Each structure stands twice: as C-alpha cells, then as structure tokens.
Amino acid sequence: MAILLGTETAVEDTSSPPPPSFVSYGSGPAAAHSIAGLVAKGLTKQNNYDRQGRLYASDAGLCQRKAVLGATSEGPSIDTASSMGYYALGNAIEELVMDGLFSQGALLFKQYRLPDVGLNLGGYIDGIIVLAGRIRVLEVKSCGKLPDYPKPHHAAQAYIYSAITGFPASLLYFSRTVAKLDGTLLMKEFNLEEHQEEKRKSIYRAVLASLAVKRRVVPDKPTHMDKEQACLDAFCPFTSICWHGAGVDTGWPFSSAAESLELANEAQVKTDELLSPVSLLDRRVGVLKHIQLHGNAKAKELLTDSDWTTLV
C-alpha cells in the first residue's frame, strides 16, 4: 500500500491498485501494439509447399492417404505462431536429450538421414544410440502430459526407422513441464521391438503410398483410421477429405476397387522384400559403415571391430 504525504498529515491509501495490463494476441486493436501481439504476428508465416511426390516417414507409417496427399498437394500453407513455438520447443528438447546421451557415451549419431530404399521416402532419425551393448534408433517427442502408451503416429514413424535401418526402435517422450517438484525429469520411454506386426504394417503403408504416387492415384484410407478423432489426433490436415467429402488438392482420382487390390498385392510383395533377413542385414551394415566413418568418437571406437553381430 502507498503512503500519501500531504503538507500537514500522512494518510494511508486503502484503495486497490489498478490491475496490471495483460493483452493477449487477438484480443482487440491493442494487441497489435503489445509485445505478445508482435511476437505472434511475426511468427505467423504463409508458405507455398510443393514436395513433388516426396513422402515422409512422419506421415507414411500411419496413413498412406495422408502421406500421398501431403506429398502431392500444392498451394499456400500457414505456419501458425503456436506451431512454430511447439516446433522450437521440440527441437530444444531433442538437443537436450542428445546432449545427455552424448555425455554418457550412448550417442553414436544424431539426425541420421534415411537411406534410399526405392520409396522416395524422407526423414531423419533423431539419434542412433548404444544401450547395454546393443544399437538402437531413437525417436524423441515432446509432450504435455506423459502418455500411458505410444501415440500411433509417433510409433508408426519409429517403426519406419526401424524397418529401414534394421535396428530396433525406442520412443522417448519428454514433457514440456520438464520435471517434478523434486527435480525428477518427466520422461517415459517405450521399447517398440516387441511389436513386429505393427512395424510391418507401418512399412507396408509407406510402400503402398509410394506405389500410389507412381500411379498418380489417391489410395484408400486405412481401416484402422476408423474414426474422425483418430485423424485429428494425428494432426492430419486432410481430415475433411476423408470425413466430409472435401475436394482433393492434387486433382488425382481415388483408386478404384481394382486398383486398390493391385496396389495392396504389389505393396505386400515389396514389403516382404524390404523385411527379408538378407535386405535387413544389408541395410544394417550400410548404416554401421556410415556411422563408423562419420559418427562421433564413441561410434568410431565401438565399430573398430569388424564383427558387428553382437551389436544387434
């Protein structure tokens, strides 16, 4: 409370002070003159994307239709301020995790680019690590509340990385809350290797999406995406196409029943080839050779022995 000093006496001011002025972006004309408003406007950007048929593991493992539409749609796209914020936080958390693993001698390589397996499939593996003498691929996700089980679109992405590299996959969630009151970090890890059939389904969807792009058709929506909420949970921007009959940006036709059957059969054959022991071993050795040459000191030390069979 303030003390008002007059010329003759001191009087205590019992009135409440004015409330602080908080202005959130979008609350009115004053927002344009607030710090928050300027930040939000400055981070919001319109881009024109044209991926020219390039598929991404973050889409292809869960839904072949989303993967194809994302790879072939053209036109403006808005990066909102909130999405930019989440993206920046996610990158910072990923770096924090990698720094911790590196300091413990567990990190061999970070941001490993997916090798080409004939699917025109892009993606970067967050980290290749060694745990208890075995090499794994690691995908890191930031979240609010730690999930009780892996989110389907996150698991599918990690399965793609595992299927292509030939190494088992782990998924690590790191909460944006960071820690409990006692300082314990809020993290949860999932070992995905016990779910081999889910891995197969994920790479199969990626293969099917690649074949659909070559045929210039929009494939069927997978049967497991049987509710609109499942698409919303996966942050699919094409949800309205599947559930509300909106137009398709590519202008490509939906695959006919006959084409869908042909695509499915061809995808099964290609998936079998990719997951054969010979193919997996060949790709695994390719990854090991790459990180032996270009990985950190720990990777070079670990891979000096020519016999790498004990690392898997």
C-alpha positions as CSV (number, residue, x, y, z in Angstrom):
1,M,0.0,0.0,0.0
2,A,1.2,3.5,-0.8
3,I,1.5,6.3,1.8
4,L,0.3,9.7,0.5
5,L,2.2,12.5,2.1
6,G,0.3,15.8,2.4
7,T,1.5,19.1,3.6
8,E,0.0,18.7,7.0
9,T,-0.6,15.0,7.7
10,A,0.1,11.5,6.3
11,V,-2.9,9.5,5.1
12,E,-2.8,5.7,4.3
13,D,-4.3,5.0,0.9
14,T,-6.6,1.9,1.3
15,S,-7.8,1.8,-2.3
16,S,-6.8,-1.1,-4.6
17,P,-4.0,-0.5,-7.1
18,P,-5.0,-0.7,-10.8
19,P,-4.6,-4.2,-12.2
20,P,-1.7,-4.9,-14.5
21,S,-2.4,-4.6,-18.2
22,F,-2.2,-8.0,-19.9
23,V,-3.1,-8.1,-23.6
24,S,-3.1,-11.4,-25.5
25,Y,-2.8,-11.6,-29.2
26,G,-6.1,-11.4,-31.0
27,S,-8.0,-9.7,-28.1
28,G,-8.5,-6.4,-29.9
29,P,-6.9,-3.5,-31.6
30,A,-4.5,-3.1,-28.7
31,A,-3.0,-6.4,-29.5
32,A,-1.1,-5.0,-32.4
33,H,0.8,-2.8,-30.0
34,S,1.6,-5.5,-27.4
35,I,4.8,-7.5,-27.2
36,A,2.8,-10.7,-27.4
37,G,0.9,-9.5,-30.4
38,L,4.0,-8.5,-32.2
39,V,5.7,-11.9,-31.5
40,A,2.6,-13.8,-32.7
41,K,2.3,-11.8,-35.9
42,G,6.0,-12.1,-36.6
43,L,6.0,-15.9,-36.2
44,T,2.9,-16.5,-38.4
45,K,4.0,-17.2,-41.9
46,Q,2.5,-18.3,-45.2
47,N,4.4,-20.7,-47.3
48,N,3.9,-22.4,-50.6
49,Y,4.8,-26.1,-50.4
50,D,5.4,-28.4,-53.3
51,R,7.0,-31.7,-52.1
52,Q,6.9,-33.1,-55.6
53,G,5.8,-36.6,-54.5
54,R,8.4,-36.8,-51.7
55,L,7.0,-38.9,-48.9
56,Y,7.9,-38.5,-45.2
57,A,8.2,-41.2,-42.5
58,S,6.3,-39.0,-40.1
59,D,3.2,-39.4,-42.3
60,A,3.6,-42.6,-44.3
61,G,3.8,-45.1,-41.4
62,L,0.3,-44.3,-40.1
63,C,-1.8,-43.5,-43.1
64,Q,-1.0,-44.0,-46.8
65,R,-3.6,-41.5,-47.9
66,K,-2.3,-38.7,-45.7
67,A,1.2,-39.5,-46.9
68,V,0.2,-39.2,-50.6
69,L,-1.9,-36.1,-50.1
70,G,0.9,-34.4,-48.2
71,A,3.5,-35.4,-50.8
72,T,1.5,-34.1,-53.8
73,S,-0.7,-31.2,-52.6
74,E,0.3,-27.7,-53.7
75,G,-0.6,-24.2,-52.6
76,P,-0.3,-22.0,-49.6
77,S,0.1,-23.3,-46.1
78,I,0.1,-21.3,-42.9
79,D,2.7,-21.9,-40.1
80,T,0.9,-20.5,-37.1
81,A,2.7,-18.9,-34.2
82,S,1.7,-21.7,-31.9
83,S,3.0,-24.4,-34.3
84,M,6.3,-22.5,-34.6
85,G,6.5,-22.4,-30.8
86,Y,5.9,-26.1,-30.4
87,Y,8.4,-26.8,-33.1
88,A,11.1,-24.7,-31.4
89,L,10.4,-26.4,-28.0
90,G,10.6,-29.8,-29.6
91,N,14.0,-29.1,-31.2
92,A,15.4,-27.7,-28.0
93,I,14.2,-30.8,-26.0
94,E,15.7,-33.1,-28.6
95,E,19.0,-31.4,-28.4
96,L,18.8,-31.6,-24.6
97,V,18.2,-35.4,-24.7
98,M,21.1,-35.9,-27.2
99,D,23.4,-33.9,-25.0
100,G,22.6,-36.1,-22.1
101,L,23.1,-39.3,-24.1
102,F,26.4,-38.0,-25.6
103,S,27.8,-37.2,-22.1
104,Q,27.1,-40.8,-21.1
105,G,28.8,-42.3,-24.2
106,A,25.5,-43.6,-25.5
107,L,25.0,-41.4,-28.6
108,L,26.7,-42.5,-31.8
109,F,25.0,-40.3,-34.4
110,K,22.2,-37.7,-34.4
111,Q,19.9,-36.6,-37.3
112,Y,20.7,-39.6,-39.4
113,R,19.2,-39.3,-42.9
114,L,17.1,-42.3,-44.0
115,P,18.9,-44.2,-46.7
116,D,17.1,-44.6,-50.1
117,V,15.2,-47.9,-50.3
118,G,13.3,-47.0,-53.5
119,L,10.3,-45.4,-51.9
120,N,11.2,-41.7,-52.3
121,L,10.8,-41.6,-48.5
122,G,12.4,-38.8,-46.5
123,G,13.1,-38.5,-42.8
124,Y,15.8,-38.0,-40.2
125,I,16.3,-40.3,-37.2
126,D,16.8,-38.2,-34.1
127,G,19.5,-40.5,-32.7
128,I,21.3,-43.7,-33.2
129,I,22.4,-44.9,-29.7
130,V,24.0,-47.8,-28.0
131,L,22.2,-49.2,-24.9
132,A,23.5,-52.2,-22.9
133,G,25.8,-53.0,-25.8
134,R,23.1,-53.0,-28.5
135,I,22.5,-50.4,-31.1
136,R,19.0,-48.8,-31.3
137,V,17.3,-46.0,-33.3
138,L,15.7,-43.4,-31.1
139,E,12.8,-41.0,-31.8
140,V,12.2,-38.2,-29.3
141,K,8.9,-36.5,-28.9
142,S,7.9,-33.6,-26.7
143,C,4.5,-33.6,-25.0
144,G,2.5,-32.0,-22.3
145,K,1.3,-34.9,-20.2
146,L,3.3,-38.1,-20.5
147,P,1.2,-40.7,-22.4
148,D,0.4,-44.2,-21.0
149,Y,1.2,-45.8,-24.3
150,P,2.9,-44.6,-27.6
151,K,0.8,-42.4,-29.8
152,P,0.0,-44.2,-33.0
153,H,1.5,-41.7,-35.4
154,H,4.7,-41.4,-33.3
155,A,5.1,-45.2,-33.1
156,A,4.5,-45.6,-36.8
157,Q,7.3,-43.1,-37.5
158,A,9.7,-45.0,-35.3
159,Y,8.7,-48.3,-36.9
160,I,9.6,-46.9,-40.3
161,Y,13.0,-46.0,-39.0
162,S,13.5,-49.5,-37.5
163,A,12.3,-51.3,-40.7
164,I,14.6,-49.3,-42.9
165,T,17.8,-49.4,-40.8
166,G,17.3,-52.9,-39.5
167,F,17.8,-51.8,-35.8
168,P,15.2,-51.9,-33.0
169,A,13.5,-48.7,-32.1
170,S,12.8,-46.8,-28.9
171,L,10.4,-43.9,-28.5
172,L,11.2,-41.3,-25.7
173,Y,8.6,-38.8,-24.5
174,F,9.9,-35.7,-22.7
175,S,7.3,-33.5,-21.1
176,R,7.4,-29.7,-21.7
177,T,6.7,-29.4,-18.0
178,V,10.3,-30.8,-17.7
179,A,10.4,-32.0,-14.1
180,K,8.5,-32.8,-10.9
181,L,8.9,-30.5,-7.9
182,D,11.7,-32.7,-6.7
183,G,13.6,-32.2,-9.9
184,T,13.0,-35.6,-11.4
185,L,12.7,-35.2,-15.2
186,L,9.4,-36.1,-16.7
187,M,10.3,-38.7,-19.3
188,K,8.9,-42.0,-20.4
189,E,10.4,-44.5,-22.9
190,F,8.9,-47.2,-24.9
191,N,10.7,-50.2,-26.4
192,L,8.9,-50.9,-29.7
193,E,10.7,-54.0,-30.7
194,E,8.1,-56.4,-29.3
195,H,5.5,-55.2,-31.8
196,Q,6.9,-56.7,-35.0
197,E,3.5,-56.9,-36.8
198,E,2.9,-53.2,-36.2
199,K,6.3,-52.5,-37.7
200,R,5.3,-54.5,-40.8
201,K,2.1,-52.6,-41.1
202,S,3.9,-49.3,-40.9
203,I,6.4,-50.0,-43.7
204,Y,3.6,-51.6,-45.8
205,R,1.6,-48.3,-45.7
206,A,4.8,-46.4,-46.7
207,V,5.3,-48.8,-49.6
208,L,1.6,-48.5,-50.7
209,A,1.9,-44.7,-50.6
210,S,4.9,-44.8,-52.8
211,L,3.2,-47.0,-55.3
212,A,0.1,-44.8,-55.3
213,V,2.2,-41.7,-56.1
214,K,3.8,-43.5,-59.1
215,R,0.3,-44.4,-60.3
216,R,-1.0,-40.8,-59.6
217,V,-4.0,-42.0,-57.6
218,V,-5.2,-41.3,-54.0
219,P,-5.2,-44.6,-52.1
220,D,-7.8,-45.9,-49.7
221,K,-8.0,-44.7,-46.2
222,P,-6.5,-47.5,-44.0
223,T,-9.1,-49.4,-42.0
224,H,-7.5,-48.6,-38.6
225,M,-8.3,-44.9,-39.1
226,D,-12.0,-45.7,-38.5
227,K,-12.9,-42.5,-36.5
228,E,-12.5,-38.9,-37.4
229,Q,-10.9,-38.3,-34.0
230,A,-8.1,-40.7,-34.9
231,C,-7.2,-38.4,-37.9
232,L,-7.5,-35.3,-35.7
233,D,-5.2,-36.8,-33.1
234,A,-2.6,-37.4,-35.8
235,F,-2.9,-33.7,-36.8
236,C,-3.9,-34.6,-40.3
237,P,-4.7,-31.5,-42.4
238,F,-6.7,-33.7,-44.8
239,T,-9.3,-34.9,-42.3
240,S,-12.1,-33.1,-44.1
241,I,-11.4,-35.0,-47.3
242,C,-12.0,-38.4,-45.6
243,W,-14.9,-37.5,-43.4
244,H,-16.7,-34.6,-45.0
245,G,-16.2,-35.1,-48.7
246,A,-13.9,-32.0,-49.3
247,G,-12.1,-31.8,-52.6
248,V,-8.7,-33.3,-53.2
249,D,-5.9,-30.7,-53.8
250,T,-3.9,-32.9,-56.2
251,G,-6.8,-33.4,-58.6
252,W,-5.9,-37.1,-58.7
253,P,-8.7,-39.7,-58.7
254,F,-9.3,-42.0,-55.8
255,S,-8.1,-45.5,-56.6
256,S,-10.8,-47.8,-58.0
257,A,-11.5,-51.2,-56.3
258,A,-9.4,-53.0,-58.9
259,E,-6.5,-50.5,-58.5
260,S,-6.7,-50.8,-54.7
261,L,-6.4,-54.5,-54.9
262,E,-3.4,-54.3,-57.3
263,L,-1.7,-51.7,-55.0
264,A,-2.3,-53.9,-51.9
265,N,-0.8,-57.0,-53.6
266,E,2.2,-55.1,-55.0
267,A,2.8,-53.5,-51.6
268,Q,2.8,-56.9,-49.9
269,V,5.4,-58.2,-52.2
270,K,7.6,-55.1,-51.8
271,T,7.2,-55.2,-48.1
272,D,8.3,-58.8,-47.9
273,E,11.4,-57.9,-49.9
274,L,12.3,-55.0,-47.6
275,L,11.8,-57.0,-44.5
276,S,13.7,-60.1,-45.7
277,P,16.7,-61.1,-43.5
278,V,19.1,-60.5,-46.4
279,S,17.7,-57.0,-47.1
280,L,17.7,-56.1,-43.4
281,L,21.3,-57.2,-42.9
282,D,22.5,-55.3,-46.0
283,R,20.9,-52.1,-44.8
284,R,22.1,-52.6,-41.2
285,V,25.7,-53.0,-42.4
286,G,25.3,-49.9,-44.5
287,V,24.2,-47.9,-41.5
288,L,27.1,-49.2,-39.4
289,K,29.6,-48.3,-42.1
290,H,28.2,-44.8,-42.4
291,I,28.4,-44.1,-38.6
292,Q,31.8,-45.7,-38.4
293,L,33.1,-43.2,-40.9
294,H,31.0,-40.1,-39.9
295,G,29.9,-40.8,-36.4
296,N,31.4,-39.4,-33.2
297,A,34.4,-40.7,-31.3
298,K,32.3,-43.2,-29.4
299,A,30.9,-44.6,-32.7
300,K,34.4,-45.0,-34.2
301,E,35.6,-46.7,-31.0
302,L,32.7,-49.1,-30.9
303,L,32.8,-50.0,-34.6
304,T,36.6,-50.7,-34.9
305,D,35.9,-54.4,-34.6
306,S,34.8,-55.8,-38.0
307,D,32.4,-58.3,-36.2
308,W,29.3,-56.3,-35.6
309,T,26.9,-59.1,-35.0
310,T,26.9,-58.7,-31.2
311,L,25.7,-55.1,-31.5
312,V,22.2,-56.1,-32.7
